[in-house]
Amino acid sequence: RTTDFGSYEMNPETILKATAAHYGIPEAKLKQRRRGPWKISWPRLLAMSLAYEDNTGMKVGAAFNRHYTAVVYAAKRVDALCETDAALAKEREALKCRLMN
């Protein structure tokens, strides 16, 4: 795992708030136990993946109400999806830019 945030300190809560604002969904929806539709699950996967770049799986899992293995899965899933779908990769980069500003 490598971080793309440079010298920025990104904790899971900051990423959770920024993701909720970016996608216009309540933070509670991103933290809910149910998987939910794609419009909820994709932002959650993306946020967990970005948070995992700078934090442990346990810390990210606690912030998102998930087991740490779900965080590891999210990181792998987001990487795989972004390799095959340029639009999703663009969304990931847009959220990273929002986090750094």
Secondary structure by P-SEA (a helix, b strand, c coil): cccccccccccaaaaaaaaaaaacccccccccccccccccaaaaaaaaaaaaccccaaaaaaaacccaaaaaaaaaaaaaaaaccaaaaaaaaaaaaaaac
